[in-house]
Amino acid sequence: MTLVDEIGFDAIDAGPLPESWRYQPGTPAYCPDPTIQQLLVLLQRAKREKAAANRDQAAKIMAKLPSEFPPQELVRVARLSAGLDTLNPRSWIAALRFGFAALRAA
């Protein structure tokens, strides 16, 4: 961790390798660009029994989105779905755009 700190990144110990599922697709910590404090909370909220179903559902929705859907909007939607930015109007607008894009593609 010292090396990571020295090159300018923030690092946390997210646990041993068997716990790595906590930040894989389908968990709250996957892709919402959290702060370190938020990441620690998201890692604890992960539910192993729900991760695969969440991942598969997200993949189905993402496959329907137009390729030009802005990546930064996806991060906003991920943050909102993880319980972050709930008071940020831009995140809610991104969620609406995401929903309309998914509906149009269906």
C-alpha positions as CSV (number, residue, x, y, z in Angstrom):
1,M,0.0,0.0,0.0
2,T,2.9,2.3,0.6
3,L,3.9,2.2,-3.1
4,V,0.4,3.0,-4.1
5,D,0.4,6.0,-1.7
6,E,3.8,7.1,-3.0
7,I,2.7,7.3,-6.6
8,G,-0.3,9.5,-5.7
9,F,-3.2,7.1,-5.4
10,D,-5.4,6.5,-2.3
11,A,-5.5,2.8,-1.3
12,I,-7.5,0.7,1.1
13,D,-7.2,-2.9,2.1
14,A,-10.5,-4.4,0.9
15,G,-9.7,-7.7,2.5
16,P,-8.3,-11.0,1.4
17,L,-8.7,-12.5,-2.1
18,P,-11.7,-14.6,-1.1
19,E,-13.6,-11.3,-0.3
20,S,-12.9,-9.8,-3.8
21,W,-16.4,-10.6,-4.8
22,R,-17.5,-7.5,-2.8
23,Y,-16.3,-5.2,-5.6
24,Q,-17.2,-7.3,-8.6
25,P,-20.0,-6.6,-11.1
26,G,-23.4,-6.8,-9.5
27,T,-22.3,-5.3,-6.2
28,P,-22.7,-1.7,-4.9
29,A,-19.0,-1.0,-5.0
30,Y,-18.7,-1.8,-8.8
31,C,-18.3,1.4,-10.9
32,P,-19.8,4.2,-8.9
33,D,-16.5,6.1,-8.4
34,P,-16.9,6.4,-4.7
35,T,-14.7,8.2,-2.1
36,I,-12.7,5.9,0.2
37,Q,-15.3,6.4,3.0
38,Q,-18.1,5.6,0.6
39,L,-16.3,2.6,-0.8
40,L,-15.9,1.1,2.7
41,V,-19.7,1.4,3.2
42,L,-20.4,-0.1,-0.2
43,L,-18.1,-3.1,0.4
44,Q,-20.0,-3.9,3.6
45,R,-23.4,-3.6,1.8
46,A,-22.5,-6.2,-0.8
47,K,-24.7,-9.3,-0.8
48,R,-23.0,-12.3,-2.4
49,E,-26.3,-14.1,-3.0
50,K,-27.6,-11.1,-5.1
51,A,-24.4,-10.2,-7.0
52,A,-24.8,-12.6,-9.9
53,A,-28.5,-11.8,-10.6
54,N,-27.7,-8.0,-10.3
55,R,-24.8,-8.4,-12.7
56,D,-26.9,-10.3,-15.2
57,Q,-29.7,-7.8,-15.1
58,A,-27.4,-4.9,-15.6
59,A,-25.7,-6.7,-18.6
60,K,-29.1,-7.1,-20.2
61,I,-30.0,-3.5,-19.8
62,M,-26.6,-2.3,-20.9
63,A,-26.8,-4.4,-24.0
64,K,-29.9,-2.5,-25.0
65,L,-28.4,0.9,-24.6
66,P,-27.3,2.8,-27.7
67,S,-23.5,2.7,-28.1
68,E,-23.3,6.5,-27.9
69,F,-24.9,6.7,-24.4
70,P,-22.4,8.8,-22.4
71,P,-20.1,6.9,-20.0
72,Q,-20.2,9.7,-17.5
73,E,-24.0,9.3,-17.4
74,L,-23.5,5.6,-16.6
75,V,-21.3,6.5,-13.7
76,R,-24.0,8.9,-12.4
77,V,-26.6,6.1,-12.7
78,A,-24.2,3.7,-10.9
79,R,-23.7,6.2,-8.1
80,L,-27.4,6.7,-7.7
81,S,-28.2,3.0,-7.8
82,A,-25.5,2.5,-5.1
83,G,-27.3,5.0,-2.8
84,L,-24.8,7.8,-3.5
85,D,-25.7,11.3,-4.9
86,T,-29.4,10.9,-4.0
87,L,-29.6,14.7,-3.6
88,N,-27.8,15.4,-6.9
89,P,-30.3,16.5,-9.6
90,R,-27.7,15.6,-12.3
91,S,-27.8,12.0,-11.2
92,W,-31.6,11.9,-11.3
93,I,-31.5,13.4,-14.8
94,A,-29.0,10.8,-15.9
95,A,-31.2,8.0,-14.5
96,L,-34.2,9.4,-16.5
97,R,-32.1,9.5,-19.6
98,F,-30.9,6.0,-18.9
99,G,-34.4,4.8,-18.4
100,F,-35.7,6.4,-21.6
101,A,-32.8,5.1,-23.6
102,A,-33.4,1.6,-22.3
103,L,-37.2,1.9,-23.1
104,R,-36.5,3.1,-26.6
105,A,-34.2,0.2,-27.2
106,A,-36.6,-2.4,-26.0
